[in-house]
Protein backbone atom coordinates (compact mmCIF):
# COMPACT_ATOMS: atom_id res chain seq x y z
CA UNK A 1 0.00 0.00 0.00
CA UNK A 2 1.70 3.17 -1.08
CA UNK A 3 -1.15 5.66 -1.29
CA UNK A 4 -0.16 8.35 1.17
CA UNK A 5 -1.34 11.52 2.80
CA UNK A 6 0.22 14.50 1.05
CA UNK A 7 1.00 16.19 4.34
CA UNK A 8 2.95 13.23 5.69
CA UNK A 9 5.03 13.11 2.51
CA UNK A 10 5.61 16.85 2.31
CA UNK A 11 6.56 17.41 5.94
CA UNK A 12 9.40 14.96 5.33
CA UNK A 13 10.33 16.79 2.12
CA UNK A 14 10.31 20.19 3.85
CA UNK A 15 12.45 19.00 6.75
CA UNK A 16 14.90 17.05 4.58
CA UNK A 17 15.46 19.71 1.93
CA UNK A 18 13.87 18.19 -1.15
CA UNK A 19 10.57 18.70 -2.96
CA UNK A 20 7.97 16.41 -4.51
CA UNK A 21 6.71 16.87 -8.07
CA UNK A 22 2.95 17.27 -8.45
CA UNK A 23 2.05 16.55 -12.03
CA UNK A 24 -1.25 17.49 -13.66
CA UNK A 25 -2.59 14.72 -15.84
CA UNK A 26 -5.54 14.60 -18.22
CA UNK A 27 -5.61 10.92 -19.09
CA UNK A 28 -4.52 7.46 -17.96
CA UNK A 29 -1.43 7.39 -20.21
CA UNK A 30 -0.05 10.45 -18.42
CA UNK A 31 -0.92 9.00 -15.02
CA UNK A 32 0.90 5.76 -15.82
CA UNK A 33 3.87 7.69 -17.23
CA UNK A 34 4.23 9.83 -14.10
CA UNK A 35 4.02 6.89 -11.71
CA UNK A 36 6.29 4.67 -13.81
CA UNK A 37 8.96 7.39 -13.94
CA UNK A 38 8.67 7.91 -10.18
CA UNK A 39 9.00 4.16 -9.53
CA UNK A 40 12.11 3.94 -11.73
CA UNK A 41 13.72 6.75 -9.72
CA UNK A 42 12.28 5.66 -6.36
CA UNK A 43 10.75 9.09 -5.92
CA UNK A 44 7.59 10.06 -4.01
CA UNK A 45 5.03 11.54 -6.38
CA UNK A 46 1.75 13.44 -6.56
CA UNK A 47 -0.78 13.04 -9.36
CA UNK A 48 -3.05 16.07 -9.84
CA UNK A 49 -6.14 16.82 -11.85
CA UNK A 50 -7.54 20.26 -12.48
CA UNK A 51 -11.26 20.91 -12.51
CA UNK A 52 -12.17 20.43 -16.21
CA UNK A 53 -10.53 16.99 -16.71
CA UNK A 54 -11.80 15.95 -13.28
CA UNK A 55 -15.37 16.64 -14.34
CA UNK A 56 -14.82 15.18 -17.82
CA UNK A 57 -13.25 11.89 -16.69
CA UNK A 58 -15.20 11.86 -13.38
CA UNK A 59 -13.58 11.77 -9.96
CA UNK A 60 -14.71 8.19 -9.29
CA UNK A 61 -13.03 6.89 -12.47
CA UNK A 62 -9.81 8.85 -11.85
CA UNK A 63 -9.62 7.73 -8.21
CA UNK A 64 -10.23 4.08 -9.13
CA UNK A 65 -7.54 4.18 -11.83
CA UNK A 66 -5.14 5.95 -9.48
CA UNK A 67 -5.61 3.34 -6.76
CA UNK A 68 -5.12 0.49 -9.22
CA UNK A 69 -1.86 2.04 -10.44
CA UNK A 70 -0.55 3.45 -7.16
CA UNK A 71 -1.37 0.68 -4.71
CA UNK A 72 0.89 -1.78 -6.46
CA UNK A 73 3.72 0.75 -6.86
CA UNK A 74 6.60 0.79 -4.40
CA UNK A 75 6.67 4.58 -4.05
CA UNK A 76 4.38 6.81 -1.99
CA UNK A 77 1.81 8.50 -4.21
CA UNK A 78 -1.03 10.96 -3.68
CA UNK A 79 -4.02 11.99 -5.78
CA UNK A 80 -4.69 15.72 -5.59
CA UNK A 81 -7.51 17.93 -6.86
CA UNK A 82 -5.96 21.17 -8.11
CA UNK A 83 -7.42 24.71 -7.88
CA UNK A 84 -11.03 23.96 -7.14
CA UNK A 85 -13.37 26.72 -5.98
CA UNK A 86 -16.47 24.49 -6.08
CA UNK A 87 -17.25 23.08 -2.64
CA UNK A 88 -19.45 20.32 -4.03
CA UNK A 89 -16.71 19.07 -6.36
CA UNK A 90 -14.14 19.20 -3.53
CA UNK A 91 -16.40 17.00 -1.42
CA UNK A 92 -17.19 14.65 -4.31
CA UNK A 93 -13.47 14.10 -4.99
CA UNK A 94 -12.79 13.49 -1.29
CA UNK A 95 -15.63 10.95 -1.23
CA UNK A 96 -14.31 9.30 -4.39
CA UNK A 97 -10.87 8.64 -2.92
CA UNK A 98 -8.68 11.66 -3.67
CA UNK A 99 -6.05 11.89 -0.94
CA UNK A 100 -5.66 15.65 -1.13
CA UNK A 101 -7.90 18.55 -2.08
CA UNK A 102 -6.95 22.10 -2.99
CA UNK A 103 -9.64 24.62 -2.30
CA UNK A 104 -8.68 27.78 -4.17
CA UNK A 105 -10.38 30.66 -2.40
CA UNK A 106 -7.86 33.22 -3.63
CA UNK A 107 -10.52 35.18 -5.53
CA UNK A 108 -12.41 35.82 -2.30
CA UNK A 109 -11.49 38.29 0.41
CA UNK A 110 -9.42 37.00 3.31
CA UNK A 111 -12.27 36.10 5.66
CA UNK A 112 -14.36 34.42 2.99
CA UNK A 113 -11.30 32.49 1.78
CA UNK A 114 -10.73 31.31 5.37
CA UNK A 115 -14.40 30.39 5.88
CA UNK A 116 -14.77 28.37 2.67
CA UNK A 117 -11.37 26.68 2.99
CA UNK A 118 -12.28 25.73 6.58
CA UNK A 119 -15.45 24.07 5.33
CA UNK A 120 -13.41 21.87 2.99
CA UNK A 121 -10.86 21.15 5.74
CA UNK A 122 -13.58 20.10 8.21
CA UNK A 123 -15.18 17.84 5.61
CA UNK A 124 -11.92 16.22 4.48
CA UNK A 125 -10.53 15.73 7.98
CA UNK A 126 -13.90 14.28 8.98
CA UNK A 127 -13.42 11.57 6.37
CA UNK A 128 -10.02 10.62 7.79
CA UNK A 129 -6.60 11.05 6.28
CA UNK A 130 -7.47 13.54 3.51
CA UNK A 131 -5.37 16.68 3.54
CA UNK A 132 -6.20 20.13 2.18
CA UNK A 133 -4.19 22.81 0.39
CA UNK A 134 -5.19 26.47 0.57
CA UNK A 135 -3.98 29.51 -1.35
CA UNK A 136 -3.41 33.08 -0.22
CA UNK A 137 -2.74 35.79 -2.78
CA UNK A 138 -3.23 35.09 -6.46
CA UNK A 139 -1.05 33.08 -8.81
CA UNK A 140 -1.20 34.77 -12.21
CA UNK A 141 -1.86 33.24 -15.60
CA UNK A 142 -4.32 30.61 -16.69
CA UNK A 143 -5.16 27.55 -14.64
CA UNK A 144 -8.13 25.76 -16.04
CA UNK A 145 -11.16 27.55 -14.61
CA UNK A 146 -9.16 30.14 -12.72
CA UNK A 147 -8.13 33.04 -14.96
CA UNK A 148 -6.41 36.01 -13.50
CA UNK A 149 -5.03 39.05 -15.31
CA UNK A 150 -1.50 39.94 -14.25
CA UNK A 151 -2.61 43.38 -13.16
CA UNK A 152 -5.04 41.82 -10.69
CA UNK A 153 -2.32 39.72 -9.19
CA UNK A 154 -1.59 40.20 -5.58
CA UNK A 155 1.10 38.43 -3.66
CA UNK A 156 0.64 36.67 -0.35
CA UNK A 157 0.91 38.93 2.69
CA UNK A 158 3.41 37.26 5.05
CA UNK A 159 1.87 39.01 8.04
CA UNK A 160 -1.45 37.22 7.45
CA UNK A 161 -0.06 33.85 6.36
CA UNK A 162 0.03 32.19 9.78
CA UNK A 163 -3.43 33.52 10.59
CA UNK A 164 -4.71 32.03 7.33
CA UNK A 165 -3.13 28.65 8.04
CA UNK A 166 -4.35 28.53 11.64
CA UNK A 167 -7.89 29.74 11.04
CA UNK A 168 -8.50 27.67 7.90
CA UNK A 169 -6.75 24.59 9.31
CA UNK A 170 -5.04 23.80 5.98
CA UNK A 171 -2.38 21.10 5.84
CA UNK A 172 -0.51 22.61 2.89
CA UNK A 173 -0.09 26.26 2.06
CA UNK A 174 0.30 27.89 -1.37
CA UNK A 175 1.41 31.51 -1.03
CA UNK A 176 1.45 33.63 -4.20
CA UNK A 177 5.05 34.79 -4.70
CA UNK A 178 5.14 35.77 -8.37
CA UNK A 179 5.14 32.39 -10.11
CA UNK A 180 2.55 32.00 -12.88
CA UNK A 181 0.54 29.32 -14.63
CA UNK A 182 1.02 28.55 -18.30
CA UNK A 183 4.13 29.77 -20.10
CA UNK A 184 6.16 32.64 -18.66
CA UNK A 185 5.96 35.70 -20.88
CA UNK A 186 9.34 37.03 -19.76
CA UNK A 187 12.63 35.22 -19.54
CA UNK A 188 13.14 36.20 -15.93
CA UNK A 189 9.82 36.31 -14.08
CA UNK A 190 10.00 38.27 -10.86
CA UNK A 191 9.88 35.67 -8.10
CA UNK A 192 9.75 37.12 -4.60
CA UNK A 193 12.23 34.82 -2.83
CA UNK A 194 12.43 37.04 0.26
CA UNK A 195 8.68 36.91 0.69
CA UNK A 196 8.71 33.13 0.31
CA UNK A 197 11.48 32.75 2.87
CA UNK A 198 9.71 35.06 5.30
CA UNK A 199 6.42 33.15 4.95
CA UNK A 200 8.17 29.84 5.55
CA UNK A 201 9.82 31.19 8.70
CA UNK A 202 6.52 32.56 10.01
CA UNK A 203 4.46 29.44 9.25
CA UNK A 204 7.01 26.64 9.62
CA UNK A 205 9.80 28.22 11.66
CA UNK A 206 9.28 26.21 14.85
CA UNK A 207 8.08 23.01 13.22
CA UNK A 208 6.54 22.30 9.83
CA UNK A 209 2.83 23.06 10.23
CA UNK A 210 1.91 23.53 6.57
CA UNK A 211 4.57 22.72 3.96
CA UNK A 212 4.79 25.40 1.24
CA UNK A 213 3.57 24.73 -2.29
CA UNK A 214 4.94 26.37 -5.44
CA UNK A 215 2.51 26.77 -8.33
CA UNK A 216 3.52 27.43 -11.93
CA UNK A 217 6.60 25.21 -12.09
CA UNK A 218 6.71 25.01 -15.90
CA UNK A 219 9.38 27.27 -17.36
CA UNK A 220 11.08 28.19 -14.08
CA UNK A 221 14.86 28.10 -14.50
CA UNK A 222 16.68 25.30 -12.64
CA UNK A 223 18.42 27.79 -10.35
CA UNK A 224 15.06 29.33 -9.43
CA UNK A 225 13.57 25.92 -8.64
CA UNK A 226 16.57 24.88 -6.55
CA UNK A 227 16.52 28.14 -4.61
CA UNK A 228 12.81 27.75 -3.85
CA UNK A 229 13.40 24.16 -2.69
CA UNK A 230 16.21 25.38 -0.43
CA UNK A 231 13.88 28.03 1.00
CA UNK A 232 11.23 25.46 1.92
CA UNK A 233 9.21 24.71 -1.23
CA UNK A 234 8.00 21.14 -0.67
CA UNK A 235 5.64 20.55 -3.61
CA UNK A 236 6.08 21.88 -7.14
CA UNK A 237 3.11 21.93 -9.45
CA UNK A 238 3.89 21.04 -13.05
CA UNK A 239 1.06 21.18 -15.56
CA UNK A 240 1.85 22.96 -18.84
CA UNK A 241 5.12 21.05 -19.26
CA UNK A 242 3.29 17.71 -19.42
CA UNK A 243 0.61 19.08 -21.74
CA UNK A 244 3.29 20.15 -24.21
CA UNK A 245 5.04 16.78 -23.92
CA UNK A 246 1.80 14.88 -24.57
CA UNK A 247 0.59 17.00 -27.47
CA UNK A 248 3.96 17.50 -29.18
CA UNK A 249 4.84 13.80 -29.01
CA UNK A 250 1.40 12.80 -30.28
CA UNK A 251 1.56 15.31 -33.13
CA UNK A 252 5.07 14.31 -34.09
CA UNK A 253 4.26 10.61 -34.09
CA UNK A 254 1.13 11.00 -36.18
CA UNK A 255 2.86 13.39 -38.60
CA UNK A 256 5.68 10.95 -39.23
CA UNK A 257 3.47 7.82 -39.35
CA UNK A 258 0.56 9.22 -41.29
CA UNK A 259 -0.53 5.88 -42.74
CA UNK A 260 -0.20 3.83 -39.58
CA UNK A 261 -3.44 3.37 -37.64
CA UNK A 262 -2.14 1.99 -34.36
CA UNK A 263 -3.26 4.03 -31.32
CA UNK A 264 -1.07 1.93 -29.00
CA UNK A 265 2.07 3.24 -30.69
CA UNK A 266 0.91 6.83 -30.30
CA UNK A 267 0.31 6.12 -26.60
CA UNK A 268 3.83 4.71 -26.23
CA UNK A 269 5.37 7.80 -27.86
CA UNK A 270 3.31 10.10 -25.62
CA UNK A 271 4.14 8.11 -22.50
CA UNK A 272 7.87 8.25 -23.24
CA UNK A 273 7.75 12.01 -23.74
CA UNK A 274 5.89 12.54 -20.46
CA UNK A 275 8.31 10.27 -18.58
CA UNK A 276 11.22 12.32 -19.88
CA UNK A 277 9.74 15.50 -18.41
CA UNK A 278 8.99 13.80 -15.08
CA UNK A 279 12.61 12.64 -14.94
CA UNK A 280 13.76 16.21 -15.54
CA UNK A 281 11.67 17.39 -12.57
CA UNK A 282 12.80 14.57 -10.30
CA UNK A 283 16.39 15.68 -10.95
CA UNK A 284 15.62 19.32 -10.20
CA UNK A 285 13.59 18.65 -7.06
CA UNK A 286 16.13 16.30 -5.54
CA UNK A 287 13.54 13.62 -4.74
CA UNK A 288 15.23 10.62 -6.38
CA UNK A 289 15.64 7.77 -3.90
CA UNK A 290 13.42 9.48 -1.32
CA UNK A 291 10.49 7.04 -1.57
CA UNK A 292 11.09 5.18 1.71
CA UNK A 293 11.88 8.38 3.58
CA UNK A 294 8.74 10.14 2.36
CA UNK A 295 6.44 7.16 2.64
CA UNK A 296 6.84 6.26 6.29
CA UNK A 297 6.16 2.74 7.45
CA UNK A 298 3.34 2.10 5.04
CA UNK A 299 5.57 2.62 2.04
CA UNK A 300 8.50 0.88 3.60
CA UNK A 301 6.41 -2.27 3.90
CA UNK A 302 5.05 -2.02 0.36
CA UNK A 303 8.48 -1.15 -1.00
CA UNK A 304 10.26 -4.05 0.62
CA UNK A 305 7.50 -6.45 -0.43
CA UNK A 306 7.64 -5.22 -4.00
CA UNK A 307 11.40 -5.09 -3.93
CA UNK A 308 11.45 -8.73 -2.81
CA UNK A 309 9.00 -9.67 -5.55
CA UNK A 310 10.99 -7.77 -8.16
CA UNK A 311 14.29 -9.38 -7.25
CA UNK A 312 12.71 -12.84 -6.99
ZN1 LIG B 1 -1.61 26.26 -9.64
Boltz pocket constraint, residues with backbone or C-beta under 6 A from the ligand:
constraints:
  - pocket:
      binder: B
      contacts: [[A, 83], [A, 139], [A, 143], [A, 181], [A, 215], [A, 216], [A, 237]]
      max_distance: 6.0
